[in-house]
Amino acid sequence: MRYSDAGVDIDAADRAKRRIRLLARRTFNPRVLRDVGAFGGFFALDGLPRDAVLVSSVDGVGTKLKIAFALNRHNTVGADLVNHCVNDIAVHAAAPLFFLDYVASGRLRPEVVTEIVSGVAESCRANACALIGGETAEMPGFYPDGEYDLAGCIVGWVSRGRIIDGSGIAPGDIVLGLGSAGLHTNGYSLARRVLLEQAGLKLDAVIPELGRTLGDELLAPHRCYWPVIKALLHLKAAGPRPRSGRANARTSGVLKALAHITGGGLTDNPPRILPKGCRMEIEMGSWPVPPIYPVIASLGSVPQDDMLRTFNMGIGMILVIAESDLDAVARVLRSRREPFWRIGRIVRGGRGVRYI
């Protein structure tokens, strides 16, 4: 009995790793000290300020992978993974440093792994983030044939005095929303149940309301907001910040807080950034809701509160700023052709979201 008789193809894994090494090298910079393939990834912190704080996040792509399996299209989910993780640390003003990925399958197919990692590497390059390592695991009998799991870990940095944590939020601040590119990487269990199982729609069917196939809609990549956020980090606030011992109140930037709208939707993500005594009011109808959401709600008779707690509803990132900074922020967003909407405000109350 050989290992291959148990379903593990070491030669296929080696072929995949050779291809991954070439893709990863394209993301390297002088701080990467070892090639992919060592037991650990090495990244030097040379040049970072003494007050640099490392910020990390780990995530996956969830059941959006089921759409990739069905369509046999695997290049976009790697970008989904990186962009999601970049956004998660960007809300604290952290710049990406390096990334590690994990791909596990029942039977490792080098061409599929290469397609996945090519998306990871491309998005890493776009964000000046080095792909310094990862893991490819072959586990026969654990995953159905043709399926895999995908996860990743990102590490970035921010100066201690520049951390954005929401502590400077105050009643009277306004809430801006930046548009999403679709479902991003959340709500796919409900979307698949409604669209594919209950309504019986096919992924290759053109849906008139969407103007494209259902598969293209559901595989639309998760947007990365770091370039926009980075441009706004340089803006100085027009008015004074409230005095506080926490980091956010010491900064002079316009961004008081940011919330990445992922699992939990518009209902559960904003409270993660709200200080005690502050409540976010979101005005329904203040932004255009992409057609995929009314389609899901209608075909599945999904209650509005479930929609708001499951999906981003067309808002992928929330910004909280002082009203006095709106003109300056709007100028930057318009210069970058970034659609945005004023979707709410901060009021006194218990930490949470109220829809009006």
Secondary structure, 3 states (H helix, E strand, C coil): CCHHHHCCCHHHHHHHHHHHHHHHHCCCCCCECCCCCCCCCCECCCCCCCCEEEEEEEEECHHHHHHHHHHCCCHHHHHHHHHHHHHHHHCCCCEEEEEEEEEEECCCCHHHHHHHHHHHHHHHHHCCCEEEEEEEEECCCCCCCCCEEEEEEEEEEEEHHHCCCCCCCCCCCEEEEEECCCCCCCCHHHHHHHHHHHCCCCCCCEECCCCEEHHHHHCCCCCCCHHHHHHHCCCECCCCCCCCCCHHHHCCECCCEEEECCCCHHHHCHHHCCCCCEEEEECCCCCCCCCHHHHHHHHHCCCHHHHHHHCCCCEEEEEEECHHHHHHHHHHHHHCCCCEEEEEEEEECCCCEEEC
